[in-house]
Amino acid sequence: MTITFQIHYLTNWGQQIAVVGNIPELGNGNNQQAQTMQYIGGGFWRVSIPLKKAPSSLEYQYILTDNSTLSSNTPEWGNRRKLRIARNAGEHLFLKDSWRAVDHPENAFYTAAFEKVIFKPQATFKGTTVAPDELRLSIRFQLRAVQVPAGLQLAVLGSLPELGSWDYGHPVLLGNADFPIWTGEISVGFRQAFEYKYGLYDPKAKRIVELEAGPNRKLDGAPLDALVSSTIINDEYFTKTSGNWKGAGVAVPVFSLRTEESMGVGEFNDLKKTIDWAQKTGLRMVQILPVNDTSANHTWTDSYPYAAISVFALHPQFLHLDVLEGIDAKKVAAERKKLNLLTAVDYEAVNKAKLSMARAAFNKTQDAFLSDPAFIAFFEESKHWLEPYAVFCYLREKFKSVEFAGKWGDYATFSPEILAKLASPKAKEYAEVAFHYYLQYHLDKQLREASDYARSKGLILKGDLPIGIYRHSVDAWVAPHLYNMDGQAGAPPDPFSDNGQNWGFPTYNWAEMAKDGYLWWRQRMSQLSRYFDAYRIDHILGFFRIWQIPLDQVEGTLGFFNPALPIMREELDARGIQFDQERYCKPYLTRQLLEERLGADLAYVQALFLDEIRFNFFAFKPEFDTQRKIEQFFQAPEHQDKIHLQSILFKLISNVLLLEIPGSNGHAFHPRIDLSKTHSFQSLDYNQQNKLQDLYVDYFYRRQEEFWRAQAMQKLPAIKAATDMLICGEDLGMVPACVPGVMRELGILTLEIQRMSKNPATEFLQEADIPYLSVASPSTHDMAPIRAWWEEESRETISRYFHNELQLMGQEPYTCEPFIAKAVVEKHLRWPCMWTVFPLQDLLAMDLQLRRENPMEERINVPAIMPYYWRYRMHVKIETLLEAVEFNDLLHDLLRRSNRA
């Protein structure tokens, strides 16, 4: 048998197309042994491969080879093509394929969110088939398409009588047994060129109701040759005349949900009623914050959902107790009544009550639970993370701390022997360990039930992937070599946080993670896909480079990007910068500056914290020469009366121009972020300021771009390939120029926030700057919702927004009235983005009866305050929303008119 491969691709000089597959003649999957194709003109590439034995199936992929670049082999987008080869295919099979472009906007549809939820086939359709005939040419049409409305079937119509002669009532039907591949066949006796198009066929009306947009497709030339026994046409992309598909969703943390069944905090069970409400209004997505266990200290500081003690385990606070066998129903009812009276989440009271009652139920049913086949199956499937997590939790309680390195004694360093000893069913501690198995089993079950419920309603449940891990987590205990424990992840200063952010997480040791093909990440993604069909990558910029802060500093202002190409001493000299290590790398402290900043406190600070190194110039004493040392000083009760000085001293510590890279012996540096705002910079002469500013711009906005792109392309493709979830990236902040291209190439949706325009020429996000592959939202959990922002922001900014962005007339109101909130929602719905996702608070703002009285109580997080108490809870029940007919009709109508319902 001979198989001929043909594809159309317009190459540049030095480029060629090759094909690789899972048979010896195609390199057995080795890209280096792919079959090079011949260019035959007109953009077409072809190769014929004689086979010793005809395969029943074939997996293959096209590759762009480029001798002019280091990355010489670039595969087309997506997984390998899978082809069934009929036994009667004949001696010569011709494959006419279409190139799968890496940046095609439809690529995002080939994910679980669309294939398994939004456009999941509601029926199985049979395609037209033909009996084999050696005297006729068999032609199989295969179109890969997801966007097929429920109840409709794909079909092909064309100029041949066998294709209906363009009669909408007589097309060739395509079947979806191999969805998203649609397949149908014809056979022709006279081998003539023809044109054709795909269309949407209504089985009830028995005719095509919509033909695809664009020019006719064509088949001519070699695929119709007399020596060809059968031809398979593999087409891509069905373009609907109605334009791009668009949807809308709601964002709400699980802990914020309120129903009649919840207990002081939202639970996984509450997601079902939330999904019912979303479906009623026409929303297609429910987006939540991270739900992993953050129980480190058993205090309100554990409310921060991005500091999980395990990236796999779920938080016990989300457990719905009523369904547990052996639970004390009367006690549950009493606690529910008490905790649901609170307007916000009381983290400590909720978790104390739930854990106490869950433990009592476990004690009653322990033996039966541990022998339950369903639990045993869950344990075996989850053992790689569940066992270490449960032992970690036991040790946390034993030592009253998660700080394993300093407080766990012989257990400070993880070992398989410790795990085997404490997790053994024969160990005296086993009941304490097994209790955490019990919690995780029921949490997993309840979240999967909610996820399955969402899918059954055609809604996407979207999760959240934190960028970091908690320093005192089971992940860091078990595999510290995967992390840089001597650094802290954070974010540089931005409009919402003048001093940047310090999340306290260790950064990733990517080189170590790459050694096993990013196994930890692949396992993490697999766990996430148990529950979600889409997820948001928190701070996706961290996969390009992360803002790393030394352990001995506190604020983000003294951080640097890791990895990054440094500034070398020779470059400073070459640029004419008069470098002096003490002047540039140490805090520049003059008496004038100290008098301005410290006022009446100068004498106290000078005596305790500073040395005068020369006349009117000062340096911090060694015992106070880092922000961390200063912080520790003011933590002592006897120094609390001077705590106001801490932030001033932090700023003085950060009054530097360059950060020396440890171990470089004074030869490599990072520029201090926002260096032009420092007193040290402003004290330089104009010439030196200009030279240093040019270097700063080159460092942050030019030299790193290709380097950071390469970093991301080493990591993100492996993480994306681990599951078929739709990925959305939070790409806000200081965004490298290479980021949009990488996200587009990988089919990762961007995040677009109206108040955070990525275009420096515009104050607010503009429609022309919004890509289709994006998620737009009025605000995020790190920002004030619309109503709070309206009252907090300057009147000048609000006036410009009211008149220029919303195009409203008259005097802007002091408060965000319902008509303003409605105008904001409508504007977002009209935008070209694939998704608009609204915080629940911003949707309720449209209804005077449903919205909260005090908008300031709707804030979820303030990034500038660390730690912050994450405790926002809905003031209305989901049941109330389900019955809010007028509001639900308004929202549904807005979605319908914007083609997002």
N, C-alpha and C positions, 0 to 999 in steps of 0.2 A: 504494500500500500504506500502511496505517496500523499503527503499532506503539504499543500501550498499555503503559506501564510502571506497575507497582503494587508498593509495598513498605510494610511495617509498621515504624513507628518512633515511639516516644513522645517527642515534642519538649517542650521547655520554652517559656515565653513568649518571643516574639521570634525563635524558630528556625523554619526551613523546610527542606524537602528539595528538592534539585535533582538532575538527572541530566545527565552530560556524556559525550560519546562521540566517535568518530572520523569522524563524518559531519557535514555542514554544519548539519543540523537540530539537532544536539546540540553545537554550538559548535566542531567540529573539534578537540576535545581541550582547548580553552581553558576553564578553570574559571570565568573571569569571564563567559563566554557560555553557561553551562549553562542548561538548561531548568528553570524553577521548576515544581514539582509542586503540585497542589491537594490540600488536606486534605479527606477525604471522611467523616471520623468513625471512631471506633473505633481510632485510631492508624494508619489507612491513608492513604497518599499516592498520587495517581495523576495521570498526564498522558498524553494521546494525541497522537502526532506523525504527521501526514501526510507521507509521503515521495514525492519525485518519481520515485525509482527504488528498487526493492527491492534491498537489498544481499545478497550471498551470505554475508557475515559481518559481525559487529558487535562492537566493543569499547566498553565503557561502564562507568561507575562512578557511584555515588550520593554526594552531597555534602551535609553538614549546614551550612547557612548560618545565621549568628547575627549579627543587626544590633547586638547589645548588647556585642560584644567586638571587639577589634582583629583577632583571628584569625577572620575572618568565614567562611572556607571550610575545613571540616574533612572530608576524604574518608573514606569507610568504609575499613576495614582491607584491606590487600592490593593486589595488582595489579589492573588493569582486568579486568572480566569479558569472556570471549571466547565469542561465540555463533555457531554455524553456523545459517544460515537456509535451510531447504529450499526448492527452487524451487516446490514444491506447498504452501507455507505458507498460501496464500490471500491475500485482500485485507486481512484484519485479524488481526494477530498480537498475542496478549496475553501479556505477561511478568509472572509473579507471582514476585517475588524476596523473599529474606530478607536482612535487614541483617547486615553483617559487622562485628561489634563489635571495636574496637581492643584490648580487654583480655580477649578470650575465651581461656581456657586452651588450646584446641585450635589456636590460631594457630601455635604452635611446631611443630606437625606438618607444616606446609606449608613445609618446608625440605628441603634435600638429605639431611640426616641421616635423615629418616624416609621421604620420597618415593622416594629413590634407594637407600636402604640397608635400614633396618629393615623398612619395609612395601613395598618394591619388589615389584610384582606378579611372581609366578613363572609366571603364565600369562595369556594374553589371552582374556578372556571376551566373548562376544557378547551384546548385549542384545536384548530382544524388540522387534521393529519391526512396523509395520502398513502395509498398502497405502493409498495416498491414496483418500479417498472424500468427494466434495463434500457428501454428505448427512449425514456424520457429523463430529463434532468430534474433531480430533486433539489428544491431550494427551501431551506429552513430559515425563517426570520426569527431573530432573537433580539429583543429590546429590553435593556435594563432600565426599569422605571419604578419609582416608588409612589409618586404623586398621582394615584388613581383614586378618585372619589368612591366612597362606598356605593355598592350596587352597580357600578359600571365596570366594563371590561375593555381591555385594549384590543385593537384590531388593526389590520393593515389594508390599505386601499391603493389601487394603482391603475396604470394604463393598460395592463394585460387583461384579457377576459378572465384569466384565472385569479386576478386580483379585483374583480368586480367592475372593471372598466370605469372607475370613479363613481360607481353607483353606491350611494351611502347605505343602501339597503342590502348590498351583497358583498360585504368585505370578507377577508379571511380573518377568522377569530384567533386570538392568541390566548393560550392557557397560562395559569399562574402557579402550576405545581412546583416550580422552582423559584418562586418569588424571592427577590425582586426581578428575576428574569421571566419575561413573557415570551412564549414560543408558539409558532404556527408554521404550517408547511403548505407548499404547493408543488406541483410538478408540471413541467412545460415540455412540449414536443419541439416547438420551434424556438431556437435559442436566439432571441432578439433582445436588444437593450430595452429597458423600461424604466419608468419613473414611479415612485410610490410615496406614500405618507402614512404615518400612524395616526390613529384617532381613538377617541373614547366612544365605546359602543354601549348602547342601552339595551340589555336583553329583553326588557319589557316592550320597548318600542320597536325592537328588532331593526335598529339602524344606528349609524354613527351620528352622534350629537355634537361632536367637536373634533375637527382635524387639528393636528399640531400646527403651530406657527412656523414661519420660515419657508425657504424654498423647498421644492420637491427633492427627495432623495433619489439617487440614480444607481442602477446596476448595469454595467456594460463591460465589454472587453473580456479579459482572461477568465473571470468567474463563469462565463457562458461558453467557454471553449469546448469543442467537441470531445476532447480527451478527459474533461472533468466529469466525474460520475455524480457528484453531489456538491452543493455549495451551501455554506452556512454563513449568513449575514449577521454579524454581531454589531448591533447599533447601540448608541448611547444617547441619553438625554431626550426626553419627550418634553417639548416646550409648549406649555399651555398658552392659549391666546389671552387668558385672563391675567397674565403676568405672574410675578413671584408669589409663592405662598407666604402668608404672614399669620402669626398667632400672638396671643397675649397670655400673661400669667400673673399670679399674685405671689409676693414674697412675704413670708411670715415665719418667725422662729417657732419651732415646736413648743418651746417653753412658754411662748406667748399665747398659745391657744387656750380658749375657755369654752367648755361645754358643761352640761349638767353632770356628766360622768367623770370629769377630771377632778384632781385633788390638789388645788393650790398651784398647779403648774400644768402646762399642756402635756399630753401623753400621746404615744404613737396611735392609740385607739382613736384619738380626736381627729387624726388626719382623715378618717373616713367621712366624717360629716363636713370637714373642710372641702374635701373632694366633691361631695354632693353639691355644696354651695357653688363651687367653681364651675361644675358642669351646668348648673342651672343658669348661670350668668353668661356662659359661652367661653369662659376662660379654658385654656388647654394645658396649663402648667401650674403646679404648686412648687414653689422654691423655698427650701428651708436652710437654716444655718447648720453647722456641724453638730452631730448628735453623739459624739464619742464621750467616753467616761472621762471627766475632769476631776474626779474626787481625790484631790491631793491632801488637803488640809482639813476637810470637813467644815470649812467656813465659807462665808459669802464670796471670798476671793476665788473660789473654785467655779463661780458662775461664768467665768470667761471661757467661751466654748472653743477657743482656738488653742488651749493649753491642755490637751488630752494626755492622760497618763498611759493611754494605749491608742494607737491609730486604728485598731481593729475592734476593741470592745465598745459596747454601747452604754450610755449613761443610765444608771438605775432609776433616776428621777422620772424617766419617761415610761416606766412600767405601770400598766393598768392592773391593779391588784385584784379587782373583783373576780377575775377568771381563774385565779390560782386556787388549786385544790387545798383545802384545809385553812383558808383565810378566814379571819374573824370578821364577818360581814357587818356586825353591829359597830365594831371599832372603826372599820373603814368608813362607814356612813357618818360616824361622829367626827372623825378627822376631816372628812370631805366638807362637811357643813362648816367647820371652823376655818379651814384654810381657804375655802372659796369666798369667804367674806372679805379677804384681803384684796386691795386694789392692785397690788404688785406681788411678784413672786417672793416669798420668804424662803430663800434657798436652804438655809440651815434647818428650819422647822419642817419643810417638805421632805427633805432627804432623811432626816432623823426619823420621822414618822413612817415613811415608806420602808426604809430598811428594817426597822423594828418589826413591822407587821409581816414583811416578806420573810424575815428570818424565822418568825414563829410558825409560819406556814411551812417553811422548809423543814424545820425540826419535826413537824408532825408527819411529813411525807417523804423524808429523806431516802429511805430504803427503796420505796416504790419508784421514786423519781430516778435514782441512780441505776435501776435495772430496766427502765423504760427503753424499748428499742429505738424510739424516736430520739431520746436524749443520746443514746450510745452512738447513733449515726451522726448526730450533730457534733459530738465530742471528737469522733474520728476525723471528721471533715475539718474541724477547727483547731485540732490539737496543737498545731505549730505555733499558734498565738494564744490559745485559751489557757493552756497549762501554765506557761510563764506568767501570764496576766493574773491568774488566780493565786499563784504563789506570791507574786509581787504584792497583791492586795493583802494577803495574810501577813507578810512581813511589814507592810505599811502599818497595820494595826498593832503588830507585836512591838515595833519600835516607835510608834506614835509619830512617824515621819516618813516622807518619801525620799528624803535626802540620803540615798543609799551609800553614796561615797563617803559621807562623814559620820553616819549614825548607825549603820547596820553591822558593824563589826565584822565577824567572819563571813557574813553574807553580802558584804559590800561589792564583791566581784562575782558576777554570775558564773556558774559552771553547770554542765549537765548533771554533775553529781548532786549539787544542791537541789536542782529541779527534781531529779529522780527520788531523792530522799523525802522532800516535803510534799510531793504530789502522789506519793505512794498511797494506795488505799489502806495500807497497814499502818501508816503514820498516825500518831496521836492527833496531829493537826489536820487530818484529812477532812473532817466535817467543816472546819473553817475554810479550807481551800475549796471544797465542793460547793459551798454556798454561792461562790462566785460563778461556778459552772451553772448553777440553778438560775441565777439572775440573768446571765447572758443567753441561756437557752430560751427563756421566756421573752426577753427583749427582742432577740432575733426573730422569734416566731411572730410576735406582734407587729414588728416593723415590716416583715415580709408580707403579712396579711394586708397591711395598709398599702403596700406597694402593689400587690396583686389586685387589690380593689381599685386602685388608680388606673391600672392597665385595663381592667374590665370596663371602666367608664370612658376609656379613650383619652385619659389624662396622663401627662408626664409628671412623675415625682422627681424633682431635681435636687441633688445633694450638694454638699460643699466640701472641698478638699483643702484643708489648711496647708499653708506652705511649709510650716515648721513642725517640729516635735517639741514637747515639753522636756526641759533639761532633766527633770527628775521623773522620767517615765520608764515604763517597762521596756520600751524600745531602746532607750539609752542604756539601761541596765544590762540587757541581753547582748546588744551589739554596739558597744561604744565606738568601735573602730569605723563605723559607718558615718560618724558625725565628728565635726570639729568642736570638741567640748570646750576649747579655750576661746571661743568666740560667741557673740550674741547677734542674732538676726534682728533686723529692724527696717526702718525706712528713713530716707533723708527728709529734711524739712519740706513742708508743703503748705499750701494756704490754710490747712486745717490744723497744722501742728508746727509751730515755729521752731521747735527744738528737735523735730523729727520724732521717730518712735523707736523704742527699744522693747522688742517683744520678749527678750530674754532667752529665746530658743537657740540651741547650738545650730550652726550651719551644717550643710551636708558635705561629706567627704565623697565627692562624685567619682573620683578616680577609683576608690575602693568599691563603690557601688557598681561600677561598670564591670568589675572583674567577673561577676556572675550574671551579667546581662540584666542588671537592675532588678534582681529577684525580689527584693523587699518592696520595690515600687509595684511590680507586677502582682504580687500577693495583695498589696494594699488596694490596687485597682479592682482586682477580682472580688475582694470583700465588698467594696463600694457597689459593684454591679449586682450584688445580691438584692439590693434595695432600690437602686436608682437606674433610670434610663438616660439621665443627663446629669452633669455635674459642673460646678463652677470651680475653677482653679483659683484659689485665693492667691493674689500677688504672683501672677504668672511670670512677671519680670524676674522673679527669683530663679527661674530656670535659665535665664540669660546671664544674670549676675545678681548676687544678693548683697544687700547693705549690711556689712558686718561691723560690729562695734566691739572693741577690746573689752575683756572682762573687767578691767579696772576702770572703765568709764561707764557713765550712766545714760547720758543723752545721745540722741542720734547725730548731733552735730559733729561728734568726733569719730564717726564711722567712715567707711570706705567701701567701694565696690570690690567684691571678690567673686570671680577672678577679674583682674584688670591689668592692662599693660602699664607699668609704672612710669614715672618721670625719673630719668637718670641724672646724676650730678652733671655729666658731660652736656646734657641738653640744656640745663640751666645756664651753664657757661656759654654755650653756643648762642643762646637767645639774648645774651647780654644782661642776664639777671644777676645782680650783685649778691650772691648767696652767702649768708652767714648763718651757720647752723643754729646758734643760740637765738638769733633774731627771728629766724623763720620757723623754727620747730619748737620753741619754748613759748609759754605765755608772755606776751609783751605787756608788762605792767609798769606803767609810769605813775608817779605821784598824782599827776593831773587826772589820769583815768580813775585811780582809786578814790580820789576825793569826789569825783562826779558820781561814781557808782555807790560808794559806801556812806558818804556824808558823815553823820555823827558816829557811825560804827567803825570808822577808819582806825582809830586807836586800838580798839578791841581786836579787829582782824589783823592789824599789823603785828601786834604783840604775839598773837597766838598762831597765826597761819603763815606769816611772811618773813623773809629775810631781805634786808636791803643789800643787794649785791654790788651796787655802786650808787653814787649820789642820785637820788630820786628815781632809781630803778630797782624793781623788786622781783623776787622769785618765791614760789611756794616752798615751804619747808618740806623735806623728804617725807615726813609723816602725813603730809596733806597734799601731795603733788598729783593726785588723781581724783576724779569725781567720786569714785567708789569710797575712797578713804574719807572724804568730806561727808558723804552720805552716812557712813558708819558713825562718824563723830556726832552728827545731829540726831541719830537714832537714840542716843542715850537720854534718859529722862531729864537729867540735870542740865541738858543743853537745849531743851525744847523752847525755852524763852527766846532763843536766837535763831529759830528755824527759818525765819524770813531771810536770813543771810545765805542759806544753802543755794538757792537759785542764782543769786548774784555771784557767788564763788564758782558755781558751775560755768557761768558765762565767762568769768575771768580765766578759768582753766582752758576754755575752748578758744581763747583769743590767740590763735596760731594761724599760720599760713600753710605750712606743709606738715604732713604726718610721715615720719620716718618709718620705713618698713623694717620691722625687727629682723635682725640677722644680716641686713644689707651693709652694715658698717658705714652708715652715713652716705650711701651711694644711690639709694632708690627711695622714692617718695610717692605719696598720694597727695593731691591738693585738698585742703580742708574745704568741705562743702560750704557754699555761700561765703567764700572768703572775702568778697568785696564788702560784705556787711560788717566785717570785724574792724575794731579800732586799730588793730595791727596793720591791716591793709591801708586804712585811711590815713595812717601816719607815714606811709611811703611817699616819695616824690612822684609827681605825675608820670614821668617816664617809666619808672619801675612799676607803677600800677598798671599801665597799659601793657607792658611786656608780660606781667604776671597774669593779667586778664586774658590775653591771647593764649597763653599756655593753658589756662583753666578751660577755656572754650574748646581747645583742641583735645584736651584730655577727656572731657565729659561728652563731647558731641561729634568727634571726628575719629580719633585713632582707634577707638574700641569697637566700632560697628561690626566689621567683618569678624573680629575675634569673638564678640558676644553672639553673633549669629551662629558661628560654628559651635559654641558651647550649647546653645539651645537645640541645635539640630543633632547633637549627640544624645540628648536626653529625651526630648519631647516625643520623637517618633516611637521610641521603645515604650514609653508610657501610654501613648495613644493606642498602640497596637495590642496592648494587654487586654482591652475590652472593646465592645462596639458601642459604648456610650457616646452621646453627643457631648462635646466639650465646649465650655464657655470660659474664657479667660478674663480675669479682672486685671486689666492692663492700664490702670490709672497711676498717676504720679509722674515721675521723671522717666519718660518712655524713650528708649533708644530708637533711632530711626529704622533699625532693622526689624523691630518687633512686628509691625503690621504685615510685612511680607512673609515672615515665618508663620504667623497665625493663619494667613490666607492660604499658604501652601499646604498647611496641615489640616485645613478645614476647621480651625478653632475659632469660635465666634468671639468678637471683641465686646467690650462693655463701653457703652456710650452714656454719659451722664450730662444732662443739660447744663448744670452749673460748673462742669469741669471740662470746658472745651479743650480738645487736643490741638486745635489750631490757634497758635499764638496771636493771630490777627483778629480773633473774635472773642468777645467777652463770654458769650454763651454758645453752646453747641448749635451748629446750623445744619439744616437738612442736607445741603450739598456735601457735607463732610462725613455723612453717615454711610458706611458700607452696608450692603445687604446682609452679609454674614456678621450680624451683630445683635446684641441685646441692648435695648435702650431703656433707661429708667429715670424717673425724676430724682431719686435719691437712693442711697444705700444704707445699710445698718450702721455705718460709721458717720453718717451725716444726719443733720436735722431733717425730719420730714417737712413737707411743703409748708404746713401751717406754722410750725416753729421757726423755720427759716424765714418766712415772711415777716415775722415779728422781730427776729434777731438781727437781720441784715440791715444795712444802712438804707435810709429812705431813698437816697439817690439811686442805689442799685435796684431797689424794688421798683422805682418809677421807670427806669429804663426797661426792666423786664416786663412790666405791665404794658407799657406803650409799644415798645419795639418788638418784643418776642411774642406776646399774646395778642398784639394789635387791638388792644382795648382802649376806649376813649374815656376822657374825663379824669378826675382825681382818683389816684389809686387808694383803696381803703387801707386803714392801718392793719386790719386783720384779714386773713385769707378767707374771704367769703366763699360759700359753696359754688357760685358761678365762676370764681377764679380757679378753684380746684378742678372744676369740670373743664375749663378751657385748657388747663395744663394737661389733663388726661387726653383730651381730644387731640391736642397738638402732637403728643407722643404716639397716639394711635395712627395718625396720618403719615408718620415718618416711614422711610423705605426699609427699615431694619426688619430682619426675619422675626424677631421677638420684641415685644414691649412687656416688661415685667414691672408691676407696680407694688411697692410696699402697701400692705393692707391699710395702714394709716392714711396713705394718700388717696386711696379709693374711698374710704369712709368720709374723707374730708368733703366730698361732694354732697353729703346728706346732713342737714342741720340736726336731725333727730338722732342719727346713728353715731356721729363723730363725738370724740371725747371733748369735754368742756374745756380742759386745760391742755393746749397743744404741747406744752413743755413736758408733759408726762408721757408723751409718745416716743421720746428719744430712747433708742436701744443702747447706743454706745457713744462715748466721747473719747476719741483716740488720744487726745492730749492728756487725759487723766488716766494714770496707771497706778494701781489697779482700779478698774471701774466695775460697778455693780450692774451686771446684766440681768435685769429683773422686769422689764416691760411685759405687761400682760394685758390682753384685750379687756376692755371694760364691758363689752357686750358678748353674749354667748353666740356660738355658731348657730344654735337653734333659732336665735332671734334673727340672724342674717337670713336663714333659710325662709323665714316667714316675711321678710321685708320686701313685699311684692313691688312697691313703687321703685325702690332703689335697685332691685335686681333687674327690673324691666329697663330702667335707665341705662344701667351698665351693659346689658345685653344689646340694647339698641345702639349704643356707642360702638360696640364691637362689631355689630352687624354692618353698620354704615361704613366702617373702615375696613371691611372684608377680613376681619380677624376672628369672627365668631365661628 
